């Protein structure tokens, strides 16, 4: 699975099945595992690992309304301009739609943006 897009107001991941280090058929469990992998990599600042699971069309919509493409989002992680605290996904709901899954849920967010802490 590659993660295609994410909305920062809550969580909405669209996960087309194509890898995400998974060999088994697409299921809610594999899609949720990929979403958890996204959360883990973002929360640990692992931009290189995250790049491997993000689709090239990835767009990240922040709670502030800022929209970043894949390279912009990864660039902020790599440079240290944006540092996330560990992310724990809760109230996760997954719908499998053919070769795609939609994963929604919530997470508490703590992020340092250019040294300024933001929570949401």
Buried (B, 14 or more C-beta within 10 A) or exposed (E): BBBBBBBBEEBBBBBBBEEBEBEEEBBBEBBBBBBBBBBBBBBBBBBEBBBEBBBEEBBBBBEEEEEBBBEEBBBBBBEEEBBBBEBEBEEBEBEBEEEBBBBBBEBEBBBBBEEEEEEE
